[in-house]
């Protein structure tokens, strides 16, 4: 099964971002837009793992969640992978209100949980970039500079991330997700 650790924004934050996209989103053949009910912030991607390994990851993520206070977050700005003039992915940035590195540390702990569970973590050249994927290029890279300029100053409402989730993804023309586990961020508080 293909799994990842994530935070899921609440409906109010999703609705705000979706409304901001209405004026600039193009329904064309270049982009495959991610449906808002599938928006999430990936903290660690574990790839294909066995059910046994997914269970081991879940146990470790539960511990991670129990040591992490809820996070105050917001969507802030937009960007593109690889580069704006030849984008394969466009995304909304996510940042902590405290701007204290806590989100990156949580992502590091989620990746470490995977390694301790026996997952060979995919290597990446770039550091953690907190983002929510909005669209993927259908085939060739796309010039996304106009889209990015139109939403450059976007900042969404503050929201609280309260749960860490282990999510299974099913690939296909319309990917779907199944939550395998969800644990409250509690920083040891009961």
C-alpha positions in Angstrom: 0.0 0.0 0.0 1.1 3.6 -0.7 1.1 5.7 2.4 2.1 9.1 3.8 1.8 11.2 7.0 -0.2 14.4 6.6 -2.1 17.2 8.2 -5.6 18.0 6.8 -6.8 21.6 6.7 -10.3 22.4 8.1 -13.2 23.2 5.8 -13.0 27.0 6.6 -9.4 27.2 5.3 -10.2 25.0 2.3 -13.2 27.1 1.4 -11.2 30.3 1.6 -8.4 29.0 -0.7 -11.0 27.5 -3.1 -12.7 30.9 -3.3 -9.4 32.7 -4.0 -8.7 30.3 -6.9 -12.1 30.9 -8.6 -10.8 34.1 -10.3 -7.6 32.6 -11.6 -8.0 28.9 -12.0 -8.2 27.8 -15.6 -10.1 24.7 -16.6 -8.0 23.7 -19.5 -6.2 20.7 -20.9 -2.9 21.8 -19.4 -3.6 21.2 -15.7 -5.2 18.4 -13.7 -6.6 20.1 -10.6 -6.7 18.4 -7.2 -10.2 18.4 -5.8 -10.4 20.4 -2.6 -11.6 17.4 -0.5 -8.3 15.8 -1.3 -6.1 18.8 -0.2 -3.6 17.9 2.5 -0.1 18.8 3.7 2.2 15.9 3.3 4.8 15.7 6.1 6.4 12.4 5.1 5.9 10.1 2.1 6.6 6.5 2.8 5.9 5.0 -0.6 4.8 1.4 -1.1 4.9 -0.5 2.2 3.4 -3.8 3.5 0.4 -3.7 5.8 2.7 -4.9 8.6 5.1 -1.9 8.0 2.1 0.5 7.8 1.0 -0.7 11.2 4.5 -0.1 12.6 4.5 3.4 11.1 1.1 4.1 12.6 2.4 3.1 16.1 5.3 5.5 15.8 3.2 8.3 14.4 0.9 8.0 17.4 3.9 8.7 19.6 5.0 11.6 17.4 1.5 13.2 17.7 1.5 12.7 21.5 4.6 14.9 21.7 3.5 17.7 19.4 1.3 20.6 20.3 -1.4 21.7 17.9 0.0 24.1 15.2 -1.4 27.4 14.2 -1.0 27.5 10.4 -2.2 29.4 7.3 -1.9 29.2 3.6 0.6 31.8 2.3 1.5 32.5 -1.3 1.8 30.1 -4.2 4.7 28.4 -6.0 5.6 25.9 -8.6 7.9 22.9 -9.0 10.2 22.8 -11.0 10.2 26.5 -12.0 7.4 28.9 -12.8 8.1 29.0 -16.5 8.1 25.2 -16.8 5.9 24.1 -14.0 4.8 20.5 -13.4 3.1 21.3 -10.1 1.5 24.4 -8.6 1.0 24.7 -4.9 -0.2 26.9 -2.0 2.4 27.5 0.6 1.7 26.6 4.3 3.4 28.4 7.2 3.3 28.4 10.9 2.1 31.6 12.6 4.9 31.3 15.1 7.4 31.0 12.3 9.5 28.8 14.7 10.4 25.8 12.5 7.9 23.6 14.3 6.3 22.4 11.1 9.6 21.3 9.6 10.5 19.6 12.9 7.2 17.7 12.8 8.0 16.6 9.2 11.5 15.5 10.3 9.9 13.4 13.2 7.4 11.8 10.8 10.3 10.8 8.4 12.2 9.4 11.4 9.2 7.4 12.4 9.1 5.8 9.0 12.8 4.9 9.2 12.4 3.4 12.6 9.4 1.4 11.3 11.7 -0.1 8.6 10.7 2.2 5.7 13.5 3.0 3.2 12.7 6.7 2.9 12.8 8.1 -0.6 15.8 10.5 -1.0 15.2 14.1 -1.9 17.6 16.8 -2.9 15.4 19.6 -1.5 14.5 20.3 2.1 10.9 20.2 3.4 8.7 22.8 1.7 5.3 23.0 3.4 2.8 23.1 0.6 -0.6 21.9 -0.6 -0.6 20.6 -4.2 -3.3 22.5 -6.2 -2.7 21.1 -9.7 -0.3 18.9 -11.8 0.6 19.4 -15.4 -1.2 16.8 -17.5 1.8 16.2 -19.8 4.4 18.8 -20.6 5.6 21.5 -18.2 3.4 24.6 -18.3 4.2 28.3 -17.9 2.5 29.1 -14.6 3.9 32.7 -14.1 0.5 34.4 -14.7 -1.2 32.1 -12.2 1.5 32.6 -9.6 1.5 36.4 -10.1 -2.3 36.6 -9.6 -2.0 34.8 -6.2 1.4 36.0 -5.1 0.0 37.9 -2.1 -2.6 35.3 -1.0 -2.8 34.6 2.7 -5.5 32.5 4.1 -7.1 32.5 7.5 -5.3 31.0 10.5 -6.3 27.4 11.3 -5.2 24.9 13.9 -3.8 21.6 12.9 -5.1 19.3 15.6 -4.5 15.7 14.2 -1.7 13.9 12.5 -2.9 11.3 10.0 -1.6 8.3 8.2 -3.2 8.2 4.8 -3.3 5.5 2.1 -3.5 6.7 -1.5 -5.0 4.9 -4.4 -3.6 6.1 -7.8 -5.7 6.4 -10.9 -7.3 9.1 -13.1 -8.9 10.5 -9.9 -6.7 9.5 -6.9 -8.5 8.7 -3.7 -7.4 8.6 -0.1 -8.2 6.5 2.9 -7.3 7.5 6.4 -5.6 4.6 8.2 -5.0 6.4 11.5 -5.6 9.8 13.0 -4.0 11.0 16.3 -4.5 14.2 18.2 -1.6 16.6 18.5 -1.4 16.9 22.2 2.2 17.7 23.4 1.6 15.2 26.2 -1.5 16.9 27.4 -4.6 14.8 28.1 
